[in-house]
Amino acid sequence: MLPSRALLPAVVFALTALQALASDTFIAAVYEHAVILPDPTEEPVSPDDALALMNQNMDVLERAIREAAQKGAHIIVTPEDGIYGWRFTRESIYPYLEDIPDPVVNWIPCTDPSRFGPAPVQERLSCMARNNSIYVVANIGDKKPCNSSDPKCPSDGRYQYNTDVVFDPQGKLVARYHKYNLFRSETQFNYPKEPEAVTFETPFGKFGIFTCFDILFYEPAVVLVSKMQVDTVLFPTAWMNVLPFLTAVEFHSAWAMGVGVNLLSANTHNTSMAMTGSGLFTPEGPAAYHYDSATEEGRLLLAELSTHPCLSPTYPPAISWSLYATSIKKFPGENDTFSGAVRKDVFTFSELRHKAGNYTVCQGDLCCHLVYQMSNKRKDEVYVLGAFDGLHGSLIKYHWQICTLLKCPSTNLSTCGQPVETAQTKFEMFSLSGTFGTSYVFPEVLYSGVQLAPREFEVLRDGRLKSKQRTSKPLVTATLFGRLYEKDLPHPLRT
């Protein structure tokens, strides 16, 4: 006797779960979505108009989810702001919000849509997961009523949260995360009272989730890895690329390598706001990534990842990030330094005047060491070694330590630190290290055209970022990006 249509999703889910349990790997997907945006307005639209816009975006996401499932994906991540976009005030975003319950309620919106009041977005996302037998990760808005008995209750009587949701292959809500580190322009949302460390178990590992700006902070990003010991992090983001160290693919790949987990990063796509760059990143480097600043098209990425990367025979060993750098003395004869700004951060730079050499640059408690050899020393391209040790940010200040081998936009040294995407110089070798005061250091190598260098570099156990062979493409930057979380200033808006 054939199973009824109502039982088919459960049967497919059970088979999928058994298949995943029998394997040390799983197939993951992310979708970079060119979001259909609302017209800018300070006045709220009607709920019907809000839902109509969200359905347009969910039509696109549903096609991507269906395609991912057909290609064997067990889970798919979609971007931050991927369902309604941005350009909102606190009042104008309200029609787009739903009441999202705690997952302990054991709820499948697809089969019981009205249990917690109107929830058409959660219902549709739940059905996408259930009908395709796949975990679906999406970013929407949560609203929670409050009253005068709560001293922090906003004057309009509600909290509004930037929220990630996860539905399992049966359509059940299994995770809800409220973004803790809001970007300065997210005035439409409230800060959660406490940071949330949201995890859930799957047949293919333990997962954690956070959103965009969260990745730069100890809570929840590092907590999920160091204390909750997740295997994979789900990361909806709306990341605006900032050269030379903070393009999406560059930093997200480096973060996955630095903390030793899988990172499923789904970015929104909007070239006018420099938003692009998604990927499936592992402790060994990118399994798949996408960067496109030329078109307005979305992109689906899939890759097979290790279920428990820390058990993989290729899992990187523990690194003592300052071991090599603190063992050597300042190289003689290379003390000619100058200051240059990367955005508003003032770096100490030294020009690489020769085809090959040893250089040292220091700032604050950080000394950066470089050994290198260029394939050809071009007269029209200038490279520098740079060091930065200090607080970054205007409103929200957090502490960076950065060592970087960096191409300048021109031969004018005053341009060093300004954004540059292309280069023509290849390196026969480079070895970069620093006297970092933190164990949280993220290694980045970026080639011309904002391309990564998978498996072309390694980090030695003594903290050296080293090329394995001659660079296959011209080099834009090689960077060790350190975070001293304990030196961050208190968050001014949250406090």
Stockholm file with secondary structure:
# STOCKHOLM 1.0

chainA/1-495         MLPSRALLPAVVFALTALQALASDTFIAAVYEHAVILPDPTEEPVSPDDALALMNQNMDVLERAIREAAQKGAHIIVTPEDGIYGWRFTRESIYPYLEDIPDPVVNWIPCTDPSRFGPAPVQERLSCMARNNSIYVVANIGDKKPCNSSDPKCPSDGRYQYNTDVVFDPQGKLVARYHKYNLFRSETQFNYPKEPEAVTFETPFGKFGIFTCFDILFYEPAVVLVSKMQVDTVLFPTAWMNVLPFLTAVEFHSAWAMGVGVNLLSANTHNTSMAMTGSGLFTPEGPAAYHYDSATEEGRLLLAELSTHPCLSPTYPPAISWSLYATSIKKFPGENDTFSGAVRKDVFTFSELRHKAGNYTVCQGDLCCHLVYQMSNKRKDEVYVLGAFDGLHGSLIKYHWQICTLLKCPSTNLSTCGQPVETAQTKFEMFSLSGTFGTSYVFPEVLYSGVQLAPREFEVLRDGRLKSKQRTSKPLVTATLFGRLYEKDLPHPLRT
#=GR chainA/1-495 SS CCCCTTTHHHHHHHHHHHHHHTCSEEEEEEEEBCCCCCCCCSSCCCHHHHHHHHHHHHHHHHHHHHHHHHTTCSEEECCTTTTTCSCCCTTTTGGGCBCCCCGGGCCCTTTSTTTTSCCHHHHHHHHHHHHHTSEEEEEEEEEEECCTTSTTCCTTSEEEEEEEEEECTTCCEEEEEECSSCCTTCTTSCCCSSCCCCEEEETTEEEEECCGGGGGSIIIIIHHHHTSCCSEEEEEECCBCBTTTBCHHHHHHHHHHHHTSEEEEEEBCBGGGTBCCEEEEETTEEEEEECCSSCCCCEEEEEEEESSGGGSTTCCCCCCTTTTGGGSCCCTTCCCCEEEEETTEEEEEEECCSSEEEEEEEETTEEEEEEEEESSCCTTCCEEEEEEEEEECSSSCEEEEEEEEEECSSSCGGGTTSCCCCCCCCEEEEEEEECCSCSCEEEEEEETTTEECTTSEEECTTSCEEESSSCSSCEEEEEEEEECGGGCCCCTTTC
#=GC SS_cons         CCCCTTTHHHHHHHHHHHHHHTCSEEEEEEEEBCCCCCCCCSSCCCHHHHHHHHHHHHHHHHHHHHHHHHTTCSEEECCTTTTTCSCCCTTTTGGGCBCCCCGGGCCCTTTSTTTTSCCHHHHHHHHHHHHHTSEEEEEEEEEEECCTTSTTCCTTSEEEEEEEEEECTTCCEEEEEECSSCCTTCTTSCCCSSCCCCEEEETTEEEEECCGGGGGSIIIIIHHHHTSCCSEEEEEECCBCBTTTBCHHHHHHHHHHHHTSEEEEEEBCBGGGTBCCEEEEETTEEEEEECCSSCCCCEEEEEEEESSGGGSTTCCCCCCTTTTGGGSCCCTTCCCCEEEEETTEEEEEEECCSSEEEEEEEETTEEEEEEEEESSCCTTCCEEEEEEEEEECSSSCEEEEEEEEEECSSSCGGGTTSCCCCCCCCEEEEEEEECCSCSCEEEEEEETTTEECTTSEEECTTSCEEESSSCSSCEEEEEEEEECGGGCCCCTTTC
//
